[in-house]
Amino acid sequence: RPEGLGTDGARGDSFGADPRTRDGLLLAGFDVITLANNHLGDYGPQSLVETVRLIRESGIQVTGAGANVAAASTPVVVERDGVRFGFVAFDAIGETPAAGPQTPGAYRLRMQPRTGPLQQADLDAVLGSVRTLATQADVVMVAAHWGTQYTTELVPDQQTVARALVDAGADVVLGGHPHWVQGAELRGESLIAYSLGNFVFDMTFMQQTQEGVGVPSINTAVSA
């Protein structure tokens, strides 16, 4: 991506959406959006915080980013038909600033290939979030923004982290960022989907970027 900022303060390939798109998300039935990704910070910290606020005002729950690390790391729980679904999300790619004690950003886990090597302290923090969430929800879901773009090949840290998340109590690990569908595996009764590909995106330059998969009966938005 271009490193320079444009006259509007945004980066050269910055992504933004009109707030009216919230209506479409609601009509589609989304209950939770994970915002831990490498483009949330494209328009600066004020826009990041405003994005979180606007989505929450629509009635959709948000996790993975916020005004500080406490907010960004806070999971959300929604109950449907008597089942409590818990969500936590992290970004391993960078570009969006990592949330700090008093600064906005995404919940960061440093690992290969962009922000690594794998930092055990970051992993321990995320595993702690998962363990706590497992006491509050019947189904624990983790959205991971990680991996290498435009390939089906996993980096070793993806498997290391995913399996640790499951062992800590995650029932489902859903990956995004590569823009291609990557492999999946079962670990015990838990599902790990390393990359769901693109759900809605205007990447028409290759077949793989026009493909995506969904997890049946779970309406959750994972940023590509």
Beta strands, then each sheet from edge to edge (+ up, - down):
strand 1: 32-34
strand 2: 61-63
strand 3: 65-66
strand 4: 76-80
strand 5: 83-91
strand 6: 105-106
strand 7: 139-145
strand 8: 172-176
strand 9: 184-187
strand 10: 190-193
strand 11: 220-222
sheet 1: 2+ 1+ 11+
sheet 2: 3+ 6-
sheet 3: 4+ 5- 7- 8- 10- 9+
end
